[in-house]
Amino acid sequence: MKFALPLLYSLTISSSYSALAGAWETFPTEDKAADWLLYDYADDMIYAPNWFNGENPYIGASFAENSAITGSYDQGLWFYATSVVADGAFTGDFHRKGIRGIEVDVFFTDADKLDFCDIVIGSDSTGEVVYYYSVDFSGTTFTGDPDWYFLNPLFTESWFRFDEAADAFVETPLTPAILSNVTEIGIRFFPTTTNDTPWTPQIDNIALTPTVNAPTVDFNLSNGNYILSFDQNEGNQYTIQNYNFTINEWESITGQTDLVGNSNYSFEKNLIPNGEFFRVLSSASYKQVSVTH
């Protein structure tokens, strides 16, 4: 497993820290893309990433030439979001919001020249920003015809931080305290040391993976009506179904599908003599945080 040294300072700008389970960034406009930041290891500078327009917009950047070695493009790129992005949707209390991981689509114009990429979160749970890194995704994972690849490291998997005393990366479980104080998220790309041409890694559809929970359902009767109610959780959507005894299958009830919200939801129906069976299905729900108007 190979890692590069982390950035030893943070440019996080205080805004809001309203972590949103299911927050989903699609980079629909250049202005929204410019809220994201790009750290270039080649010159130790921070830029806005390049925005690529089209039917499905995305961001990316080309590896810069190493100033110390002419013709070598071996320095990394780090794309990241602070609290400025989407009103803080990617920063804050991931633990309380039930955020279980980070997901992103990546594309490489020359995947055979990629050493590895990894996902990063910053947390100030210790009073200063500490960076934690996912396992690395080797460039060999993406070789073949150029295509988009889906990465989704979960917070229950192995993560690492750089231990200055040991001068090494050590595996560090992401505790509730760490996940309750996230100041930024990002993704890093590192080309091979033999890379001799500028090429471009690209990212799209970066999101905070929500935890899907089965709701606790309450049942009541009122004036001959049957009332089903449950609490909705952020990052979840719900569908109410009843059982059709004629065809022996569950069917979704019209108007009671893909329900989202953060409050108690109630569904009321007239009782029938033969009785009915109901159930509530839950699944992940994503909210696009940057939209055009």
C-alpha positions as CSV (number, residue, x, y, z in Angstrom):
1,M,0.0,0.0,0.0
2,K,1.5,3.3,-1.0
3,F,0.6,6.8,0.3
4,A,1.9,10.3,-0.2
5,L,2.4,12.9,2.5
6,P,-0.8,14.8,3.5
7,L,-1.4,18.4,3.2
8,L,-0.2,19.9,6.5
9,Y,-2.6,22.8,6.6
10,S,-6.2,23.6,5.9
11,L,-7.9,26.5,4.2
12,T,-11.3,25.6,5.5
13,I,-13.4,28.8,5.6
14,S,-16.0,29.1,8.3
15,S,-19.5,29.1,6.8
16,S,-22.0,26.5,7.9
17,Y,-21.6,22.9,8.8
18,S,-24.9,21.4,7.9
19,A,-24.0,17.9,6.8
20,L,-26.7,16.4,4.6
21,A,-27.0,12.6,4.4
22,G,-27.4,11.9,0.7
23,A,-25.8,15.2,-0.4
24,W,-25.1,14.8,-4.1
25,E,-22.9,17.1,-6.2
26,T,-23.2,17.0,-10.0
27,F,-21.3,20.2,-10.9
28,P,-24.1,21.6,-13.1
29,T,-22.5,25.0,-13.6
30,E,-19.0,26.5,-13.6
31,D,-19.8,28.7,-10.7
32,K,-20.8,25.7,-8.5
33,A,-17.7,23.8,-9.6
34,A,-15.5,26.8,-8.7
35,D,-16.6,26.5,-5.0
36,W,-14.6,23.3,-4.9
37,L,-10.8,23.6,-4.5
38,L,-7.8,21.9,-6.1
39,Y,-4.4,21.5,-4.3
40,D,-1.6,20.9,-6.8
41,Y,1.4,19.1,-5.3
42,A,3.6,20.3,-8.2
43,D,3.7,23.9,-7.0
44,D,2.0,23.8,-3.5
45,M,-0.8,26.1,-4.8
46,I,-4.5,26.0,-4.6
47,Y,-6.8,26.5,-7.6
48,A,-10.4,26.1,-8.8
49,P,-10.8,22.9,-10.7
50,N,-11.5,22.9,-14.4
51,W,-15.2,22.5,-15.3
52,F,-16.2,20.5,-18.3
53,N,-19.6,21.3,-19.8
54,G,-21.9,18.9,-21.6
55,E,-24.9,16.7,-21.1
56,N,-23.4,15.5,-17.8
57,P,-20.9,18.1,-16.6
58,Y,-17.9,17.1,-14.4
59,I,-14.7,18.6,-13.1
60,G,-11.0,17.6,-13.5
61,A,-7.5,19.0,-14.0
62,S,-4.3,18.0,-15.7
63,F,-1.2,16.9,-13.9
64,A,1.4,19.7,-13.9
65,E,5.1,19.3,-14.8
66,N,7.4,18.8,-11.8
67,S,9.4,22.0,-11.5
68,A,12.4,20.1,-10.3
69,I,12.4,17.5,-13.1
70,T,11.8,18.6,-16.7
71,G,9.4,16.4,-18.6
72,S,8.1,14.6,-15.5
73,Y,4.4,14.8,-14.4
74,D,4.6,12.8,-11.2
75,Q,3.0,15.1,-8.7
76,G,-0.5,14.6,-7.2
77,L,-3.8,16.5,-7.4
78,W,-6.2,16.9,-4.5
79,F,-9.8,18.0,-5.2
80,Y,-11.7,18.9,-2.0
81,A,-14.8,20.6,-0.6
82,T,-14.9,22.8,2.5
83,S,-17.9,24.2,4.3
84,V,-18.3,26.8,1.6
85,V,-19.6,24.2,-0.9
86,A,-23.4,23.8,-1.0
87,D,-23.9,25.7,2.3
88,G,-21.9,23.1,4.3
89,A,-23.7,20.0,3.0
90,F,-20.4,18.1,2.9
91,T,-19.1,19.2,6.4
92,G,-20.4,18.8,9.9
93,D,-21.7,15.9,12.0
94,F,-21.6,12.8,9.8
95,H,-22.2,10.6,12.8
96,R,-25.5,12.1,13.9
97,K,-26.7,12.3,10.3
98,G,-26.0,8.6,9.7
99,I,-23.6,9.2,6.9
100,R,-21.8,5.9,6.2
101,G,-19.3,6.7,3.5
102,I,-18.4,8.8,0.5
103,E,-19.1,7.8,-3.1
104,V,-17.8,9.3,-6.4
105,D,-17.5,8.5,-10.1
106,V,-14.0,8.8,-11.5
107,F,-12.7,8.8,-15.1
108,F,-9.1,8.6,-16.4
109,T,-7.9,9.6,-19.9
110,D,-4.7,7.5,-19.2
111,A,-5.5,5.0,-16.4
112,D,-2.3,3.1,-17.0
113,K,-0.4,6.2,-15.8
114,L,-2.2,6.4,-12.5
115,D,-0.4,5.1,-9.5
116,F,-3.4,5.4,-7.1
117,C,-6.2,7.5,-5.9
118,D,-7.8,7.7,-2.4
119,I,-10.7,9.5,-0.6
120,V,-9.9,11.9,2.2
121,I,-11.8,13.5,5.1
122,G,-10.5,16.2,7.4
123,S,-11.7,16.4,11.1
124,D,-11.0,18.8,13.9
125,S,-12.2,16.5,16.6
126,T,-8.7,16.9,18.3
127,G,-8.8,20.7,18.2
128,E,-6.8,20.8,14.9
129,V,-7.5,19.4,11.5
130,V,-6.3,15.9,11.0
131,Y,-6.7,14.1,7.7
132,Y,-7.8,10.5,7.3
133,Y,-7.4,8.5,4.1
134,S,-9.2,5.5,2.7
135,V,-7.4,2.5,1.3
136,D,-5.8,3.4,-2.0
137,F,-7.4,2.4,-5.3
138,S,-4.6,1.2,-7.6
139,G,-4.3,2.5,-11.1
140,T,-4.4,-1.1,-12.3
141,T,-8.1,-1.2,-11.2
142,F,-9.0,1.2,-13.9
143,T,-7.0,0.0,-16.9
144,G,-8.7,-1.0,-20.1
145,D,-11.0,1.1,-22.3
146,P,-11.6,4.6,-20.7
147,D,-14.7,4.5,-18.6
148,W,-16.3,5.9,-15.5
149,Y,-15.7,4.0,-12.3
150,F,-17.6,4.1,-9.0
151,L,-15.8,4.3,-5.7
152,N,-17.5,4.0,-2.4
153,P,-15.3,3.6,0.7
154,L,-17.4,3.2,3.8
155,F,-16.4,4.6,7.2
156,T,-16.5,1.1,8.8
157,E,-13.7,0.0,6.5
158,S,-10.0,0.6,7.0
159,W,-8.9,4.3,7.1
160,F,-5.4,5.8,7.9
161,R,-3.8,8.9,9.3
162,F,-0.2,10.1,9.1
163,D,1.6,9.7,12.4
164,E,4.4,12.2,12.5
165,A,6.2,10.6,15.4
166,A,6.4,7.3,13.6
167,D,6.8,8.9,10.2
168,A,4.3,6.5,8.8
169,F,0.7,6.0,8.0
170,V,-1.2,4.0,10.7
171,E,-4.6,2.5,10.5
172,T,-7.1,4.5,12.5
173,P,-10.8,3.6,13.0
174,L,-13.1,6.5,12.3
175,T,-14.7,7.0,15.7
176,P,-18.0,8.9,16.3
177,A,-16.0,11.8,17.6
178,I,-14.0,12.0,14.3
179,L,-17.1,11.7,12.2
180,S,-18.9,14.3,14.3
181,N,-16.5,17.1,13.3
182,V,-15.8,16.8,9.6
183,T,-14.3,20.0,8.1
184,E,-13.8,18.8,4.5
185,I,-13.9,15.9,2.1
186,G,-11.8,15.2,-0.9
187,I,-10.2,12.9,-3.4
188,R,-6.5,12.7,-4.4
189,F,-4.9,11.3,-7.6
190,F,-1.2,10.4,-8.0
191,P,0.4,9.6,-11.3
192,T,3.2,7.1,-11.7
193,T,6.8,8.4,-11.3
194,T,7.4,7.4,-15.0
195,N,4.5,9.6,-16.2
196,D,5.9,11.9,-18.9
197,T,2.8,13.5,-20.3
198,P,0.1,15.8,-18.9
199,W,-3.2,14.0,-18.6
200,T,-6.5,14.5,-16.8
201,P,-8.3,12.6,-14.0
202,Q,-12.0,13.6,-13.7
203,I,-14.7,13.3,-11.0
204,D,-18.5,13.5,-11.0
205,N,-21.5,12.6,-8.8
206,I,-19.7,12.8,-5.5
207,A,-22.1,12.1,-2.6
208,L,-22.4,11.3,1.1
209,T,-23.7,7.7,1.4
210,P,-26.7,7.6,3.7
211,T,-27.5,4.8,6.2
212,V,-30.8,3.1,5.2
213,N,-33.0,2.3,8.3
214,A,-36.2,0.3,8.5
215,P,-38.7,2.7,10.0
216,T,-40.6,1.9,13.2
217,V,-44.3,1.7,12.2
218,D,-47.2,2.6,14.5
219,F,-50.8,1.5,13.8
220,N,-53.9,3.2,15.1
221,L,-57.7,3.2,14.5
222,S,-59.8,6.4,14.3
223,N,-63.5,6.7,13.3
224,G,-63.3,3.4,11.4
225,N,-60.1,4.3,9.6
226,Y,-56.8,2.6,9.7
227,I,-53.8,4.9,10.4
228,L,-50.2,3.9,9.7
229,S,-47.5,6.3,10.8
230,F,-43.6,6.4,11.0
231,D,-40.8,8.8,11.4
232,Q,-38.9,9.8,8.3
233,N,-35.1,9.9,8.3
234,E,-32.8,12.2,6.3
235,G,-31.2,10.4,3.4
236,N,-34.1,7.8,3.2
237,Q,-37.1,7.5,1.0
238,Y,-40.2,5.4,1.7
239,T,-42.8,3.5,-0.2
240,I,-46.0,2.2,1.4
241,Q,-47.4,-1.1,-0.1
242,N,-50.3,-3.3,0.6
243,Y,-50.7,-7.0,-0.2
244,N,-52.9,-8.0,-3.2
245,F,-54.4,-11.4,-2.3
246,T,-55.8,-11.8,-5.8
247,I,-52.4,-12.0,-7.4
248,N,-50.4,-12.8,-4.2
249,E,-48.0,-9.9,-4.6
250,W,-47.2,-6.6,-2.8
251,E,-48.2,-3.5,-4.6
252,S,-47.2,0.1,-4.1
253,I,-50.0,2.4,-3.2
254,T,-50.6,5.3,-5.6
255,G,-49.3,8.5,-4.2
256,Q,-47.4,6.8,-1.4
257,T,-44.1,6.2,-3.2
258,D,-40.6,7.8,-2.9
259,L,-41.7,9.7,0.3
260,V,-39.0,12.0,1.7
261,G,-38.9,14.3,4.7
262,N,-37.7,14.7,8.3
263,S,-41.0,14.5,10.2
264,N,-43.6,12.0,11.2
265,Y,-45.6,10.7,8.2
266,S,-49.2,9.3,8.4
267,F,-51.2,7.3,6.0
268,E,-54.9,6.8,6.5
269,K,-57.3,4.4,4.9
270,N,-60.8,3.0,5.4
271,L,-60.9,-0.4,6.9
272,I,-62.4,-3.2,4.8
273,P,-64.2,-6.2,6.3
274,N,-61.6,-8.8,5.1
275,G,-58.6,-6.8,6.5
276,E,-55.4,-5.8,4.7
277,F,-51.7,-6.1,5.1
278,F,-49.4,-3.1,4.8
279,R,-45.6,-2.6,4.8
280,V,-43.2,0.3,4.5
281,L,-40.0,0.0,2.3
282,S,-37.0,2.3,2.8
283,S,-34.2,3.0,0.4
284,A,-31.4,5.5,0.0
285,S,-32.4,9.0,-1.1
286,Y,-30.0,11.5,-2.7
287,K,-30.4,15.3,-2.9
288,Q,-28.7,17.3,-5.6
289,V,-27.1,20.2,-3.7
290,S,-26.0,22.3,-6.6
291,V,-28.9,23.0,-9.0
292,T,-29.5,25.5,-11.8
293,H,-32.4,27.9,-11.7
